[in-house]
Amino acid sequence: MMSDLLYDKHDHYAVFTFNRPERLNALGGTLMAEVEDALTDFNADPKMRAGIVTGAGRAFCAGADLKEMAERAARGVSGHAMTQASGGGGRGLRWSSSPKPIIGAANGLAIGGGLESLLDMDVRICSSEAYFGLYEPKRGILAGYGIQHLPHVINMAAANYILLTADRISAEQALQWGIVSEIVPPERLMPRAIEIADMIAANAPLSVEGTKASIQIWRQAGIPEASRLYEWIGRVVLSSADAKEGPTAFAEKRDAVWKGA
């Protein structure tokens, strides 16, 4: 059985590849458990100075696995429980908790939890074929990490637009708004990510780790309070009929019928 995550260590960097191309690398199956195990090894290995995260196939990550969510909804599992289980909610998404810099190399679409995962990384670049979005309102659910952190990464007006419209954001717009720092041709994505990893590895390890830790203090400011509010809101929104209808309509390839309840 093929692993849902490919984890390859090189001289001073590791590559984490989301490997569910048939599901657009959605955050289902065993992917998140495998990420946890790989990060534990990466963090403990003193030779590893930086990580690179990318996706197999044409997607970086499509976020929560809505087909799995639809199946669970049919069994009576609430949207709130499903979102928490898939790594959503106000919690961090693991990458920022690593003491070492993580480079997000978005090779294709990064939507929902895929964009949230990318936002959790320290340096973000993308292919010219990538696009982005937080589509949760189209599915009757809530963005989690994105609600908390997107306004810390880009300006508030842009964050509001992304979160409220659920619009598709082009690579060029993502660059303008600061979601990514550069766009490269598809064939240059991994070479450029490795160049960045090499530059990081050439610096003093303690300086790099101390810098990341300091940046994370600012990134996390106010998040615990916002997360407590999110938990209250989430219990209402994610346990609603609409939260079940959204993933079900997606799985059935039809328009959702919202009830506002």
Secondary structure, 3 states (H helix, E strand, C coil): CCCCEEEEECCCEEEEEECCHHHCCCCCCCHHHHHHHHHHHHHHCCCCCEEEEEECCCEEECCCCHHHHHHHHHCCCCHHHHHHHCCCCCCCCCCCCCCCCEEEEECCEEECHHHHHHHCCCEEEEECCCEEECCHHHHCCCCCHHHHHHHHHCCHHHHHHHHHHCCCEEHHHHHHHCCCCEEECHHHHHHHHHHHHHHHHCCCHHHHHHHHHHHHHHHCCCHHHHHHHHHHHHHHHCCCHHHHHHHHHHHCCCCCCCCCC
